[in-house]
Amino acid sequence: IVESRLAGWWAHQLNLPCLRLWLDVNDEERARRVAHREGLTLEAASEANARRSEVDGARFRALYDLVPEDPEPYTHVVDASTLNASQILEHVVELLEASP
């Protein structure tokens, strides 16, 4: 298992036969989780997320000519907006066990 924001892209570009998983979370839930983790207000977390997305998007386009949130290279996209960490793990394990 390799985890990084670009691992799925590299595996896709190298045509590696592997499970490539993207965990997606809606903007509201992402802000809530960041606010909880970082001790921020929901508004501050939402603004920080928007800034990070903008900065990272520009950097990844400039360096790698890709949009990090594009689901194209992923074999599975999981909406984790309503899942807790244990539920996400359970879902990922199921995907791994079902993978050839």
C-alpha positions as semicolon CSV with decimal commas, in nm:
position;residue;x (nm);y (nm);z (nm)
1;I;0,000;0,000;0,000
2;V;0,133;0,340;-0,101
3;E;-0,038;0,655;0,018
4;S;0,009;1,001;-0,124
5;R;-0,194;1,253;-0,314
6;L;-0,014;1,157;-0,635
7;A;0,037;0,781;-0,594
8;G;-0,275;0,701;-0,795
9;W;-0,160;0,930;-1,073
10;W;0,185;0,775;-1,091
11;A;0,045;0,422;-1,089
12;H;-0,199;0,521;-1,365
13;Q;0,068;0,688;-1,578
14;L;0,300;0,388;-1,535
15;N;0,014;0,148;-1,619
16;L;0,068;-0,043;-1,294
17;P;-0,197;-0,310;-1,244
18;C;-0,308;-0,213;-0,896
19;L;-0,603;-0,086;-0,699
20;R;-0,598;0,294;-0,705
21;L;-0,830;0,440;-0,445
22;W;-0,946;0,800;-0,403
23;L;-1,128;0,894;-0,084
24;D;-1,362;1,183;-0,154
25;V;-1,533;1,404;0,103
26;N;-1,773;1,688;0,033
27;D;-1,653;2,040;0,111
28;E;-1,870;2,080;0,420
29;E;-1,751;1,757;0,578
30;R;-1,390;1,830;0,486
31;A;-1,417;2,168;0,661
32;R;-1,580;2,006;0,965
33;R;-1,302;1,748;0,994
34;V;-1,026;2,005;0,951
35;A;-1,192;2,238;1,202
36;H;-1,210;1,955;1,455
37;R;-0,853;1,838;1,394
38;E;-0,692;2,183;1,385
39;G;-0,911;2,360;1,641
40;L;-1,044;2,609;1,385
41;T;-1,385;2,755;1,327
42;L;-1,582;2,597;1,046
43;E;-1,546;2,915;0,841
44;A;-1,168;2,932;0,892
45;A;-1,131;2,565;0,800
46;S;-1,342;2,612;0,488
47;E;-1,131;2,910;0,381
48;A;-0,807;2,721;0,451
49;N;-0,930;2,424;0,248
50;A;-1,020;2,650;-0,045
51;R;-0,677;2,816;-0,034
52;R;-0,498;2,481;-0,016
53;S;-0,700;2,344;-0,305
54;E;-0,621;2,649;-0,515
55;V;-0,248;2,649;-0,433
56;D;-0,208;2,273;-0,469
57;G;-0,407;2,270;-0,792
58;A;-0,188;2,539;-0,946
59;R;0,130;2,366;-0,830
60;F;0,026;2,023;-0,958
61;R;-0,082;2,170;-1,293
62;A;0,249;2,354;-1,327
63;L;0,471;2,066;-1,215
64;Y;0,286;1,760;-1,340
65;D;0,014;1,885;-1,577
66;L;-0,261;1,724;-1,371
67;V;-0,556;1,814;-1,153
68;P;-0,521;1,625;-0,824
69;E;-0,898;1,589;-0,768
70;D;-0,959;1,439;-1,113
71;P;-1,086;1,083;-1,051
72;E;-0,964;0,953;-1,390
73;P;-0,661;0,757;-1,266
74;Y;-0,845;0,585;-0,983
75;T;-1,002;0,243;-1,007
76;H;-1,230;0,320;-0,711
77;V;-1,367;0,646;-0,573
78;V;-1,517;0,620;-0,225
79;D;-1,740;0,895;-0,092
80;A;-1,625;0,907;0,269
81;S;-1,840;1,207;0,361
82;T;-2,062;1,004;0,591
83;L;-1,809;0,740;0,696
84;N;-1,593;0,740;1,007
85;A;-1,235;0,610;1,006
86;S;-1,337;0,254;1,098
87;Q;-1,599;0,243;0,825
88;I;-1,350;0,372;0,569
89;L;-1,099;0,107;0,672
90;E;-1,363;-0,165;0,649
91;H;-1,461;-0,050;0,301
92;V;-1,100;-0,033;0,182
93;V;-1,025;-0,380;0,319
94;E;-1,328;-0,514;0,132
95;L;-1,199;-0,357;-0,190
96;L;-0,851;-0,499;-0,134
97;E;-0,984;-0,847;-0,060
98;A;-1,201;-0,840;-0,372
99;S;-0,915;-0,719;-0,590
100;P;-0,745;-0,978;-0,813
